[in-house]
Structure formats: C-alpha cells, structure tokens
C-alpha cells in the first residue's frame, strides 16, 4: 500500500520516467487505449478498477471511487480504525 500511495508501482508511465520503456509503449495492459499510470490502473481502467468494485460489493460497501490513491485512502480511512464490523 505504501508503494501505491507514493506512486512507486512499476506502471508504464513510471518505467518510462526511469528510462526503461519508450514513449510508444505506454498504453494500459487492460486494453482500454489510455496511458497506464497508478491512478489509471487502479481507479480508472474499466478492466482493473472492476476489482475494486467487486471487493466493495463483496464486503457490502456502496461507494463512488476517486481518481487518485490518496483521495481513495481518505474515503476509506474510517474502515481501518474499526468503525465498521465485518463479522457477518
């Protein structure tokens, strides 16, 4: 999680910034045609953001997803400190 919030995940835009990938290889692996970044990969890509929706549905949370990881964390921080009981 620390790597996600620090933008330290090896997405294609981060690999390009480090000189590992060229400009012509930045498209998302999900096949949506957009440039792959941390926020796109986890929160915007139709294929991969579906995982977040499935998890929230599974644990019974109704939510609107944010476009960046820090905003997402702030939205769910109340769940971490025990305000919600998941013993069903």
C-alpha positions as CSV (number, residue, x, y, z in Angstrom):
1,X,0.0,0.0,0.0
2,X,2.9,2.4,0.8
3,X,4.1,1.9,-2.8
4,X,0.7,2.7,-4.2
5,X,0.3,6.0,-2.2
6,X,3.9,7.0,-3.0
7,X,3.4,6.4,-6.8
8,X,6.2,3.7,-6.6
9,X,4.4,1.0,-8.5
10,X,6.0,-0.2,-11.7
11,X,3.4,1.2,-14.1
12,X,4.3,2.0,-17.6
13,X,4.5,5.8,-17.0
14,X,6.8,5.2,-14.1
15,X,9.0,2.9,-16.1
16,X,9.1,5.5,-18.9
17,X,10.3,8.2,-16.4
18,X,13.1,5.9,-15.4
19,X,14.1,5.2,-19.0
20,X,13.0,1.6,-19.1
21,X,10.2,1.9,-21.6
22,X,9.9,4.1,-24.7
23,X,7.2,6.6,-25.4
24,X,5.5,4.2,-27.9
25,X,4.8,1.5,-25.2
26,X,2.8,3.4,-22.6
27,X,-0.7,2.0,-23.3
28,X,-2.5,0.3,-20.5
29,X,-2.3,-3.5,-20.4
30,X,-6.0,-3.6,-19.8
31,X,-6.5,-2.8,-23.5
32,X,-8.5,0.4,-22.9
33,X,-6.1,2.6,-25.0
34,X,-5.2,5.1,-22.3
35,X,-1.8,5.7,-20.8
36,X,-1.0,3.4,-17.9
37,X,-0.4,5.3,-14.6
38,X,-1.0,4.3,-11.0
39,X,-4.4,6.2,-10.7
40,X,-5.5,4.9,-14.1
41,X,-4.5,1.3,-13.4
42,X,-6.2,1.1,-10.0
43,X,-9.1,3.5,-10.3
44,X,-10.0,4.4,-13.9
45,X,-9.3,1.4,-16.2
46,X,-12.5,-0.4,-16.9
47,X,-10.9,-3.8,-16.6
48,X,-8.8,-3.4,-13.4
49,X,-11.0,-0.9,-11.5
50,X,-13.7,-3.6,-11.6
51,X,-11.7,-5.4,-8.9
52,X,-12.3,-2.6,-6.5
53,X,-16.0,-2.6,-7.3
54,X,-16.1,-6.4,-6.7
55,X,-14.3,-6.1,-3.4
56,X,-16.6,-3.3,-2.2
57,X,-19.7,-5.2,-3.2
58,X,-18.4,-8.4,-1.5
59,X,-17.9,-6.6,1.8
60,X,-21.1,-4.6,1.5
61,X,-19.8,-1.1,0.9
62,X,-21.5,1.3,-1.5
63,X,-19.1,4.0,-2.8
64,X,-18.0,6.3,-5.5
65,X,-14.4,5.9,-6.5
66,X,-11.9,8.7,-6.5
67,X,-9.4,9.4,-9.3
68,X,-6.3,9.2,-7.1
69,X,-5.0,6.9,-4.4
70,X,-4.7,9.4,-1.6
71,X,-8.3,10.6,-2.0
72,X,-9.3,6.9,-2.1
73,X,-7.5,6.2,1.1
74,X,-9.2,9.2,2.8
75,X,-12.5,7.9,1.7
76,X,-12.0,4.5,3.3
77,X,-9.9,5.5,6.4
78,X,-12.9,5.1,8.7
79,X,-13.0,1.4,7.9
80,X,-9.5,0.9,9.3
81,X,-10.0,2.2,12.8
82,X,-12.8,-0.3,13.5
83,X,-15.9,1.8,12.9
84,X,-17.3,-0.9,10.7
85,X,-17.7,-4.5,11.9
86,X,-17.2,-7.1,9.2
87,X,-18.1,-10.2,11.3
88,X,-21.1,-11.4,9.4
